[in-house]
Amino acid sequence: MSRELAAAQLDALAARIAALSGGGGGFVTALSNDARGSAELLAALPPRYGEVLLNLLDRRESSALFSEESCSFSQKDLLDNLQVWADKARGQLVA
């Protein structure tokens, strides 16, 4: 397991999150695919990080079905939570 590869995968996810936050709606699938395929990153983090990420991705994918905020899903809040996850994951990788 390479910390460098894990960090590169995290950088790619963070870039996808930033693109979505900037209004790039077409990146939802790319974010999910990248995140689910980030084996090195998920292996480098405590198991709970993978569980939380998959939960956030599932909710983000569901929210993408709605063109506006729904009562069940706030797309902005989900993106904010994904950003918090990325920040905490970066802290784990550095530690």
Contacts in CASP RR format, 6 or more apart in sequence:
PFRMAT RR
TARGET T0000
AUTHOR 0000-0000-0000
METHOD contacts of the structure
MODEL  1
MSRELAAAQLDALAARIAALSGGGGGFVTALSNDARGSAELLAALPPRYG
EVLLNLLDRRESSALFSEESCSFSQKDLLDNLQVWADKARGQLVA
1 40 0 8 1.000
1 43 0 8 1.000
1 44 0 8 1.000
2 40 0 8 1.000
3 44 0 8 1.000
3 93 0 8 1.000
5 40 0 8 1.000
5 41 0 8 1.000
6 38 0 8 1.000
6 40 0 8 1.000
6 41 0 8 1.000
6 43 0 8 1.000
6 44 0 8 1.000
6 45 0 8 1.000
6 93 0 8 1.000
7 90 0 8 1.000
7 93 0 8 1.000
9 34 0 8 1.000
9 37 0 8 1.000
9 38 0 8 1.000
9 40 0 8 1.000
9 41 0 8 1.000
10 38 0 8 1.000
10 41 0 8 1.000
10 86 0 8 1.000
10 89 0 8 1.000
10 90 0 8 1.000
10 93 0 8 1.000
12 34 0 8 1.000
12 38 0 8 1.000
13 31 0 8 1.000
13 34 0 8 1.000
13 35 0 8 1.000
13 38 0 8 1.000
13 41 0 8 1.000
13 86 0 8 1.000
14 83 0 8 1.000
14 86 0 8 1.000
14 90 0 8 1.000
16 27 0 8 1.000
16 30 0 8 1.000
16 31 0 8 1.000
16 34 0 8 1.000
16 35 0 8 1.000
17 31 0 8 1.000
17 79 0 8 1.000
17 82 0 8 1.000
17 83 0 8 1.000
17 86 0 8 1.000
19 27 0 8 1.000
20 27 0 8 1.000
20 28 0 8 1.000
20 31 0 8 1.000
20 79 0 8 1.000
21 79 0 8 1.000
21 83 0 8 1.000
25 64 0 8 1.000
28 60 0 8 1.000
28 61 0 8 1.000
28 64 0 8 1.000
31 57 0 8 1.000
31 60 0 8 1.000
31 82 0 8 1.000
32 57 0 8 1.000
32 60 0 8 1.000
32 61 0 8 1.000
35 53 0 8 1.000
35 57 0 8 1.000
36 54 0 8 1.000
36 57 0 8 1.000
41 89 0 8 1.000
42 49 0 8 1.000
42 50 0 8 1.000
42 53 0 8 1.000
44 92 0 8 1.000
44 93 0 8 1.000
45 89 0 8 1.000
45 92 0 8 1.000
45 93 0 8 1.000
46 92 0 8 1.000
49 85 0 8 1.000
49 88 0 8 1.000
49 89 0 8 1.000
49 92 0 8 1.000
52 85 0 8 1.000
53 82 0 8 1.000
53 85 0 8 1.000
56 78 0 8 1.000
56 81 0 8 1.000
56 82 0 8 1.000
56 85 0 8 1.000
59 73 0 8 1.000
59 78 0 8 1.000
60 75 0 8 1.000
60 78 0 8 1.000
60 79 0 8 1.000
60 82 0 8 1.000
62 72 0 8 1.000
62 73 0 8 1.000
63 70 0 8 1.000
63 72 0 8 1.000
63 73 0 8 1.000
63 74 0 8 1.000
63 75 0 8 1.000
63 78 0 8 1.000
64 75 0 8 1.000
66 73 0 8 1.000
66 75 0 8 1.000
69 75 0 8 1.000
69 76 0 8 1.000
END
